[in-house]
Amino acid sequence: MAQEFKFFLKKSQTSGGPRLGEISMARGLVATPAFMPVGTLGTVKTLTPEELQDLGAGIILGNIYHLYLRPGIEVITALGGLHRFMHWDGPILTDSGGYQILSLAPFRTLKEAGVTFRSHLDGSLHFLDPEKVVAMQEAIGVDIMICLDECPGYPAKEEEVRKAAALTLRWAQRSLAARSREGPALFAVVQGGMMPELRREQAQAFRELDFDGYALGGLSVGEDKELTWEMVAAVTPELPVDKPRYLMGMGTPEDLVEGVARGVDMFDCVLPTRNARNGMAFTTAGRVVIKNAAYTQDPRPLDEACGCYTCRHYSRAYLRHLFVSREILAYRLFTLHNLYYYFHLMARMRQAVATGAFAAFRREFYQNRSEGGNTRG
Amino acid sequence: MAQEFKFFLKKSQTSGGPRLGEISMARGLVATPAFMPVGTLGTVKTLTPEELQDLGAGIILGNIYHLYLRPGIEVITALGGLHRFMHWDGPILTDSGGYQILSLAPFRTLKEAGVTFRSHLDGSLHFLDPEKVVAMQEAIGVDIMICLDECPGYPAKEEEVRKAAALTLRWAQRSLAARSREGPALFAVVQGGMMPELRREQAQAFRELDFDGYALGGLSVGEDKELTWEMVAAVTPELPVDKPRYLMGMGTPEDLVEGVARGVDMFDCVLPTRNARNGMAFTTAGRVVIKNAAYTQDPRPLDEACGCYTCRHYSRAYLRHLFVSREILAYRLFTLHNLYYYFHLMARMRQAVATGAFAAFRREFYQNRSEGGNTRG
C-alpha cells in the first residue's frame, strides 16, 4: 500500500450509493467523485497545464501503452519523469494499457507470462508483462498505477470471460509483488464481463489484497447501458468502503450521474475532449452540434448558464465559423467549455451528496435535458 | 483622412533609412516599426486574443477576401463587427484581397470596373470593385482599410505591369471617394512590379492623394531578394515622411531587419504562425526544425536566450514528441514562441533606432545567426 496515498470517505448515503470523499496524494488533494481528463500521450489535447488547473482539474490520466510506444519510457525518464516532461505538477494516473492492447494492437498473443503484440503505429513487436507495466509506471513517476489486465471482448464466451477474470486476478497479485517502492498507489482492475456473479466474486477476491483502489474495467464495450449499470451495481457493494472505486473509460454526463448514484468515486473519458474536437458541446440543456446551419448567425453562447471562458466571450456564430474553417482555436474553445461543464457537473454532484440531496439533483439533471430539446444535436 | 488615425514620426536617421514612430488609433497605440500577426479568418491561428495581447501584439491583420467568402460580411456585421465577433478589442487592419484574388481564385477577369472571380472554396462566382471593398471594410468596422489593387504576377510583361500599376492608382482614387465616414484609415498600395522607375512614379502620384498610409505590394512574389530590396529602396524615399509605410506579406526575421533598414514601419507575414504549425522555431541562433531526431532527448528549450512561455516550461524533447504525435498543443507552443521572437525582435529594433544604434544591431543580428549553425534546420 502506498504511503502517501490516503482516501477519506466523508459521506456515504447508502451501501453502494453516492459517496463523498477525498484522495490525498503527495502531489495534491482530489475531491471525489472526480472526473479525470484524459492526456493519453502526456498532453490533455489542445490545453496547457495552467488551463487545466484553472478549470479545476485535480488529477489527469496518461496511458502507459501509448507512452511506451511514443515517445518511449526512456525518453520520459531521461527528461525527469512524466510530470516534468509535460509540465504538470498535480497527480497523474496511468492506465496499464490492457484495454488499448485489446482495442488497438493489430495482433496480440496472451499467455500466462504476459502479452505479445504489435504496435498500432509501426507494426513492431513488443512484449509486456505485469512486472514491466508496474516498473514503467514507477519509472516515469506517476501517482496512481493500474495493474495490467485482460479485457475480454464483447460479446465473449463464458469460458473466455472466466479465464480473463482469473488471469487479471493473478496478474494483479504479480503487480502487487512487483512494486519496488512505497510511493505510487496501485489500483487493481475488476473484470468479469457481463456476469454479475463473476464480477462479485472478483471483487470479493480483490478485497482480500492490499490495493489502494479498485478500477471497474471491461464495461461500455458494446453492451446495453442497463447491463453496464447492473455490473457496476453488482461490484461496488462488494468493494472495501474505505478505498476509491474508479469506473474506467465511461463518461457521458449521464454516465457520471449514474456512476455516482452507484458509488463510483473516479471517472475518466475522452468524450469531453474528443467531442470538443468534433464541434460538439455539452450544455445544461443537452448537446450542441456547432456545424448545424441554425447557428450561422446565433449570437448566444454555447450555454447561457455557463461561466467558462468560451461562453463568456464567444457566440455560437463565431464558434461555428471557426469550426467549419477548421481553425485550431475552435478545438481549444470547445475543449475548455466541455471540461468546464464536466468539472462543474462533478462539483454540483459533490455538493448534492454533501447535503443529502443527490436524488433531487438527479431528477433535475434529467429534467433540464428534456426541456433543452431545441439545442440538441 | 481618418480623424482618429495619427502617425507620429519620433526619429528618422536618414531619408529612406530606419525610423521610429507611433500610430495612434481609437482602439490603441502601435509603436513602429511593428509586426502585425496574421488572422486571416478572424483568428490568429491557434491563439486567443488574450494570448496575443500578453505577447505584445498591438494590431492584427484580417483579410477581406477570406472574410467575405467565409463567414460572410453579413454574418460579421450581424454579430456586431469583426472586433466583437472575434473578441479582439485592439486595432485591426484588413487587406483588400487583391493579392488573394491573384493567388487563390481559380478564375478571374479584371476590368476597369472591378474583378470577377471564382471562390477557391466552392467555385461560386463573385464580383468585387474598389467601392464594395471599402464598404465591406467599413461595415465590419476595421481600423485600417486597404484599397483594392491589381497585383501583377511574376515574371510579367512590362506592359502588364504598367497597366496594373495604372489601374491600381485609379482604383485607389475611387476607394478614397468611396469612403462613407471618417473613422477608419485608408492605405493605398504601391505596385509597379520590378521596375524601380515605375515604382517611384507610382509613389509620387500617390503622395498627392490624401491617404493615411502607404503599402508596398507585389513584392516577394518569386523575384530575387536583391530585386525586392531595390524596389523597397526606390519607393520609401518618395513617400511622405509623415505617413506610415507598410511592406505587405514579407517577414522572415531577415526581411524585418532589411525592411526597417530601408524605412518600413509596418510588416505582416504568415511565416511565424505557419512555420510554427510545421514545427519550425525562429531562434536567436537560427531555425530549429523540431522533427529532427537529434532533439529526441534534448532537455534544452527551443532558444536558451528566450523568455517565452514555451521556452520557460518545455524541452525540445517534449515539443518534438508533441509534434511527431500531431498534438495540437505543439502548434500552440510553437506559435507562442515564434510570435514572442518576432515581437522581441521588433522591440530590439525600435530600441536600436531610438539610440541611433541600428547599424550595430544589424551586424550583431547576422553574427548571432552565423554562430548558431548547429541548431539550424
Contacts between the chains, C-beta under 8 A, distances in Angstrom:
chain1	res1	chain2	res2	distance
A	41	B	321	7.4
A	41	B	322	7.9
A	41	B	325	5.2
A	41	B	327	6.4
A	42	B	318	7.4
A	42	B	321	6.9
A	42	B	322	8.0
A	43	B	322	6.1
A	43	B	327	5.1
A	43	B	329	4.8
A	45	B	327	6.5
A	45	B	328	6.0
A	45	B	329	7.3
A	46	B	328	4.5
A	46	B	329	6.4
A	46	B	332	7.6
A	47	B	329	7.1
A	48	B	309	7.9
A	48	B	329	7.0
A	48	B	332	7.5
A	70	B	321	7.0
A	70	B	324	7.4
A	70	B	325	6.0
A	71	B	296	7.3
A	71	B	317	7.3
A	71	B	320	7.8
A	71	B	321	4.1
A	75	B	296	6.3
A	75	B	297	5.7
A	75	B	317	6.1
A	75	B	321	7.0
A	78	B	297	4.9
A	78	B	299	7.8
A	78	B	317	7.6
A	79	B	297	7.0
A	79	B	299	6.0
A	79	B	315	5.8
A	79	B	317	5.3
A	79	B	318	6.8
A	80	B	299	7.9
A	85	B	315	7.4
A	85	B	317	7.5
A	85	B	318	5.4
A	85	B	321	8.0
A	86	B	318	6.5
A	87	B	313	4.5
A	87	B	314	6.1
A	87	B	318	7.7
A	296	B	71	7.3
A	296	B	75	6.3
A	297	B	75	5.7
A	297	B	78	4.9
A	297	B	79	7.0
A	299	B	78	7.8
A	299	B	79	6.0
A	299	B	80	7.9
A	309	B	48	7.9
A	313	B	87	4.5
A	314	B	87	6.1
A	315	B	79	5.8
A	315	B	85	7.4
A	317	B	71	7.3
A	317	B	75	6.1
A	317	B	78	7.6
A	317	B	79	5.2
A	317	B	85	7.5
A	318	B	42	7.4
A	318	B	79	6.8
A	318	B	85	5.4
A	318	B	86	6.5
A	318	B	87	7.7
A	320	B	71	7.8
A	321	B	41	7.4
A	321	B	42	6.9
A	321	B	70	7.0
A	321	B	71	4.1
A	321	B	75	7.1
A	322	B	41	7.9
A	322	B	42	7.9
A	322	B	43	6.1
A	324	B	70	7.4
A	325	B	41	5.2
A	325	B	70	6.0
A	327	B	41	6.4
A	327	B	43	5.1
A	327	B	45	6.5
A	328	B	45	6.0
A	328	B	46	4.5
A	328	B	328	5.8
A	328	B	331	5.9
A	328	B	332	7.4
A	329	B	43	4.8
A	329	B	45	7.3
A	329	B	46	6.4
A	329	B	47	7.1
A	329	B	48	7.0
A	331	B	328	5.9
A	332	B	46	7.6
A	332	B	48	7.5
A	332	B	328	7.4
A	332	B	332	7.6
